[in-house]
Amino acid sequence: RFALHQGDRPQGESTAVPSLRVGDLDAEIARLAGLGIPPTDRGVTDTGVTRFAGFIDPDGNEIQLMERP
């Protein structure tokens, strides 16, 4: 279990985005979509070194999943 808590900042105005490494980004995107959690409108970003996708948690904070081949 992992949680971040912040103080007086309004919901959705986070300056930090936690990134969690996964073994298969496409499989995780499909699994989360099956649970009703789609990636953000940016979809998958591929930097050539890392692929990542953002998701919004129930409190409006972005969390990224990343894959490094």
C-alpha positions in Angstrom: 0.0 0.0 0.0 1.3 3.5 -0.9 -0.2 6.8 0.0 0.7 10.5 -0.3 -1.0 13.1 1.8 -0.7 16.8 1.3 -1.8 19.7 3.4 -3.8 22.8 2.4 -3.3 22.6 -1.3 -6.6 22.4 -3.2 -7.5 19.1 -4.8 -5.9 18.5 -8.2 -3.1 21.0 -7.8 -0.3 18.6 -7.1 3.3 19.5 -8.0 4.6 16.0 -7.7 3.6 13.0 -9.7 4.6 9.6 -8.4 5.9 7.2 -11.0 5.7 3.5 -10.4 7.6 1.1 -12.6 5.8 -1.9 -14.1 7.0 -4.8 -16.2 4.3 -4.5 -19.0 2.8 -1.1 -19.4 0.3 -2.2 -22.0 -1.0 -5.0 -19.8 -1.4 -2.6 -16.9 -3.3 -0.1 -19.0 -5.6 -2.9 -20.2 -6.1 -4.2 -16.6 -6.9 -0.7 -15.2 -9.2 0.1 -18.1 -11.1 -3.1 -17.3 -11.6 -1.7 -13.8 -12.9 1.6 -15.2 -9.7 3.5 -14.8 -8.6 4.9 -18.2 -5.3 6.7 -18.8 -5.3 10.4 -19.1 -5.9 12.0 -22.5 -2.2 12.1 -23.2 -2.2 8.3 -23.5 1.2 6.6 -23.7 4.4 8.7 -24.0 7.5 7.0 -25.4 10.8 8.9 -24.8 12.8 6.1 -26.5 14.1 5.1 -23.1 10.9 5.0 -21.0 7.3 4.6 -21.8 4.8 6.0 -19.4 1.1 6.8 -19.0 -0.7 8.9 -16.4 -3.9 8.0 -14.4 -6.0 10.1 -12.1 -6.6 8.7 -8.6 -10.0 9.2 -6.8 -8.7 12.4 -5.2 -7.8 13.9 -8.5 -4.0 13.4 -8.3 -2.0 12.1 -11.2 0.0 8.9 -10.9 2.2 7.6 -13.7 3.0 4.0 -14.6 6.3 3.6 -16.4 8.1 0.8 -18.3 11.7 0.6 -19.2 12.5 -2.0 -21.7 
